[in-house]
Amino acid sequence: MKRFHLHGMYKPGDMILGGLFEVSLFSVIPELSYTSEPQQPTCYGFDIPAFRQARTMAFAIEEINNKTDLLPNITLGYNLYDNCLILGVAFRAAFALASGIEEDFLMDENCLGPSPLLGIVGDSFSSHSIAISNVLSLFRVPMVSYFATCSCLSDRNKYPSFFRTIPSDSFQVRAILQILKRFGWTWVGLLVTDDDYGLNAARSIITDLARSGGGCVAYVETLNKFHDPVDYRRIVELMKRSTARVVIGFTHVDHMLYIMEQVIEQNVTGLQWIASEAWTSAPVLQSPRFMPYLGGTLGFTIRRGEIAGLRKFLLKLRPDHDPSYNQGKSMVRQFWENVFHCKFLRSPQDKLNAGERVCTGKEDLESIASNYLDVADLRAEYNIYKAVYALAHALNDMLQCVPGKGPFTGQSCASLDKMAPWQVVHYLTKVNFTTGFGDSVSFDENGDATPIYDIMNWVQLPNRTAKVQTVGDIKKSASAGEELILNEERIYWNFPSKKPPRSVCSESCPPGTRVSRKKGEPVCCFDCIPCAEGEISNETDSMECSRCPGDFWSNPQRVRCVPKGVEFLSYQEPLGISLTTASFLGVLACSLVLGIFTHHRSTPVVRANNSELSFLLLLSLKCCFLCSLLFIGRPRLWTCQLRHAAFGISFVLCISCILVKTMVVLAVFGASKPGAEGSLKWFGSGQQRGTVLALTSIQGAICTAWLLSASPAPHKNTVYQSDRIIYECVVGSVFGFAALLGYIGALALLSFLLAFMARNLPDNFNEAKFITFSMLIFCAVWVAFVPAYISSPGKYADAVEIFAILASSFGLLGALFGPKCYIILLRPEQNTKKAIMGRVKTNT
């Protein structure tokens, strides 16, 4: 394998720990011509925080070497490489570490050769870790990553020797979903890197959002590693057009830098960013240039820890103390030249550029303006620290094995000189220790550490500088599951309102409406359709409206069912009061007429008009007026049964009296003809009463048969008007009701015909003309009643029937008794036998 020309750090030891770090900021991959030997990749830029991470690993190894209770008599060494942000470089570095062909260390006095590899700490990229672990897992070489979060790495079938001290992306995705749910953000944009880290996260976010129904993704854009400006410009234009105000960035720092350049160029403001752990703590993005756009960002970071003595160790760094100092690939020399802006002259041929000075290696690290010594916010460093200690504890547990009680074949133990990588993996799965910061470190069955994230918020200060503050955390525990703790009052919102933004495709449908999906659009985009009458929804974003039970109806807001309004002709409403008043006026009029006839019963007018039948007629009319009251009020069984029977019998009694009077008038004047004197014997008082009784009894028999066979009954009508209950009386038997009305109509028609035949008789002693007129009124009212009754809804049908009863009753009362009362009260001179007889003679 070809040797590297990359920067690194190493230290010899009995056991070697490998490390992979992204110290370079940028890289250029040479084009492959396939006609000549490919050139080495070019790495440029220097990431000081990444170098501090590498130095943290060196510090952890030195701290372990100084301990007497952990790996006594064993000296750990390290070999650390810059992965140059390139998968091929990281892969070759890892393979060199595993094979031991890069550097040779003296193991003991008798044998030269590389020291055995205990494990590799790294890589920080998920894609790198996947590729490297795919190969190293074949040999069960343990690999403990401090920053690779892809959930795919939890597959123990594919990556049996992979471990990590950072939570997997599946936990981070669930944490993001909880944040979205907390603030009601259901419409989000998603930017991901075109690698395993971003693509797996995008797949998880889209799937989990769809499964939970908690929101939709407005757009998903992948950021490729070539950083094409045209593509980035298109993506930012899409972000600008979209109605999604929340953007999730599951990207690396370099991708965000290119995106933000376009955001600034197009001045895209008003976005709420949610950062993945890859760039939440990136100082390069927290510059005054970016903060007007990235202020208010919510992001996830690794749990912060404290590492005692780290700053002191960082200050001890000297280029001449590094074993690789005399080699061109020294990472320490590169760091020194970067922070002190000087250059080491490696050979006499080396020349200084204009403005450069020679590095002495004695420069003071405390005098530099750099974040190299910033140990106040150790996150990735703390994960590296735990990874190194996890490997050390695994080796220590392996060396503590008692022969005959070991976990391997024949209860054997592993030995240092014959140690196999898979044996270290075995002990690594059982590691359980507590750091000096108080955190417990162990791995689950998937090689994942106990997940916990701090939630960070980027605060834009007045001078546009950034302050990153912790506003909560999310962790997983055996008892409470995933628990989100968020201090919303501390969150800085980069909006004029200083409140969380609204990011929805469609506003929530309030109670009283239902969701109607828009065809061809995500489920978060919908219309709100008001519930139909009789249906309600009492929840926000209800998918369907519920129909109210039979006796209930929706209120105007369609949010709850209320008892339906009850409708019947009531004594309390104006219509009921008017009809009741008219009924009592009719009864009073009948009583007045009856009183007048009683008082003047001996006068010729009363005596000449068959006073007995007149009194009976007045009594029946009074019953007609009173029976109308049975149609007012809430229908009951007894009122439904009685109303039609009383109405039918009262009117038959009334019309029977009129019919008999008409027949008597015809008989009297017919008897005045020669030879017809004997016909009067059939119209005596007894026969008259008998005829009236017989005709009325027939109606009584009809009513009795009707009530016994199919009695009228109260009924709740909910069909005619859906929003109210109409209380009405159903006739039970239509035939019975038709028979009752038909019998009344037959008698009325017969009376009308007889009266019409007698209309030319002397008008002093007969009432034929008045009876004819009264029957004409009666028939006209009841003929008009039928269509009006059928077409009238609810209580108005009862009102029509009452009106017909009252109108016909008043018509009969006025037509039959009005002229007589007029003569009795106003023309008493005509109420004499002489006057009546005189008129008869005159007329004859």
Salt bridges, closest charged atoms under 4 A:
GLU37 OE2 - LYS2 NZ 2.49
GLU62 OE2 - LYS316 NZ 3.42
GLU102 OE2 - LYS329 NZ 3.02
GLU103 OE2 - LYS329 NZ 3.07
ASP123 OD2 - HIS128 ND1 3.38
ASP195 OD2 - HIS252 NE2 3.00
ASP208 OD1 - ARG211 NH1 2.81
GLU221 OE1 - ARG234 NH2 2.87
ASP231 OD1 - ARG234 NH2 2.85
ASP254 OD2 - HIS227 NE2 3.37
ASP254 OD1 - HIS255 ND1 3.24
GLU261 OE2 - ARG289 NH1 2.75
GLU306 OE2 - ARG304 NH1 3.76
ASP320 OD1 - HIS321 NE2 3.82
ASP320 OD2 - LYS362 NZ 3.93
GLU337 OE2 - ARG346 NH2 3.83
GLU363 OE2 - ARG357 NH1 3.54
GLU366 OE2 - ARG311 NH1 3.65
ASP377 OD1 - ARG379 NE 2.93
GLU381 OE2 - ARG52 NE 2.88
ASP448 OD1 - ARG164 NE 2.71
ASP454 OD1 - ARG303 NH1 3.02
ASP454 OD2 - ARG379 NH1 2.88
ASP473 OD2 - ARG303 NH1 3.94
GLU482 OE2 - ARG174 NE 2.22
GLU488 OE2 - ARG182 NE 2.87
GLU507 OE1 - ARG502 NH2 2.47
ASP527 OD1 - LYS518 NZ 3.81
GLU535 OE2 - ARG547 NH2 3.44
ASP551 OD2 - LYS716 NZ 3.05
GLU567 OE1 - ARG724 NH1 3.80
GLU573 OE1 - LYS795 NZ 2.70
GLU612 OE2 - ARG689 NH1 2.63
ASP723 OD1 - ARG724 NE 3.95
ASP763 OD2 - ARG839 NH2 3.42
GLU767 OE1 - LYS661 NZ 2.62
GLU767 OE2 - LYS820 NZ 2.14
ASP798 OD1 - ARG643 NH1 3.46
GLU801 OE2 - HIS644 NE2 3.53
